[in-house]
Amino acid sequence: MSLLSPAERDLAELLVESLNLEGVEAANIDPDAPLFNEGLGLDSIDALELALAISKKYGFQLRSDNDANRRIFASLRALSAHVEQHRAA
């Protein structure tokens, strides 16, 4: 398992907190594991809740009609890279 960067750890903590993931430690999330299905097991409702939490914390919107969402939400590492690229200063 890869170590989390500070940005990935921050996002992992937001993910665990906003989705109330019981029994999941932010520090133990594999940044390259899928967020959906066989990975963390998130679903489309979780994606909406996570997008809202990201919007509130980082100051930009993740749109549900974005064709790149599969890539953006592929893993914690991919999502963190997207957040770092688009977050408000």
Stockholm file with secondary structure:
# STOCKHOLM 1.0

chainA/1-89         MSLLSPAERDLAELLVESLNLEGVEAANIDPDAPLFNEGLGLDSIDALELALAISKKYGFQLRSDNDANRRIFASLRALSAHVEQHRAA
#=GR chainA/1-89 SS CCCCCHHHHHHHHHHHHHTTCTTCCGGGSCTTSBSBTTSSCBCHHHHHHHHHHHHHHHSCCCCTTCTTHHHHTSBHHHHHHHHHHHCCC
#=GC SS_cons        CCCCCHHHHHHHHHHHHHTTCTTCCGGGSCTTSBSBTTSSCBCHHHHHHHHHHHHHHHSCCCCTTCTTHHHHTSBHHHHHHHHHHHCCC
//
